[in-house]
């Protein structure tokens, strides 16, 4: 089978150029813009001094997320959820995934009875928006928590680990990392992988879009994904260490 050429000539297991810029919103306690190729997501972390009613009095905090795409984030305009009167199912699924991923690396007891809202707005989408939202959402959350630490409101151990995510797939029989939209649309197998800085799995989403896939292929996907996530976490560390 001939090698499938990727945009920009990158290797099948390589990511697109990625960047994280912190402090892009002057009002939010934490914020960043993450870019992975042509996918661009604005993430903000905001502190709410209260928790949901079902958590009140328990001494624990909460991390929750909202996700949306701007109307012209993609090739065709899509109406805002507010115009339709309800949040679409895809957005609900993704924001729950973001929330689960971020909570997995936060000591909610150490956070105290406060809630941090992480808002992820896709400015431009070209594949992998949920993974970029998780990776950027953590960077914004990390900046927010460091600010609370400096203010003496939370202990250092509130942040247990780093977390990031990457999209993967099988295209033309090869494992591709960080798929753009065209690759994602033609992938035989489509996966999203969320992992921590200590190489622990948080979530594995894998679907045989065109065919079933083998355990050997899954092992290869996990290996390539772990390598790419390590690169993303190094990018997060560099951004967060610059404000330490």
MOQUI-V196574 format. One record per run of one state. SS is the DSSP state (@ for helix, = for strand, . for the rest). FROM is the first residue (numbers start at 0). TO is the last residue. If there is no record, write none. Layout:
ss=SS from=FROM to=TO
ss=SS from=FROM to=TO
This chain:
ss=. from=0 to=5
ss=@ from=6 to=8
ss=. from=9 to=16
ss== from=17 to=21
ss=. from=22 to=28
ss== from=29 to=35
ss=. from=36 to=37
ss== from=38 to=47
ss=. from=48 to=51
ss=@ from=52 to=54
ss=. from=55 to=60
ss== from=61 to=68
ss=. from=69 to=79
ss=@ from=80 to=83
ss=. from=84 to=87
ss=@ from=88 to=102
ss=. from=103 to=104
ss== from=105 to=105
ss=. from=106 to=106
ss=@ from=107 to=110
ss=. from=111 to=113
ss== from=114 to=123
ss=. from=124 to=127
ss=@ from=128 to=149
ss=. from=150 to=154
ss=@ from=155 to=157
ss== from=158 to=158
ss=. from=159 to=161
ss== from=162 to=170
ss=. from=171 to=172
ss== from=173 to=176
ss=. from=177 to=179
ss=@ from=180 to=185
ss=. from=186 to=187
ss== from=188 to=195
ss=. from=196 to=199
ss== from=200 to=207
ss=. from=208 to=213
ss=@ from=214 to=240
ss=. from=241 to=243
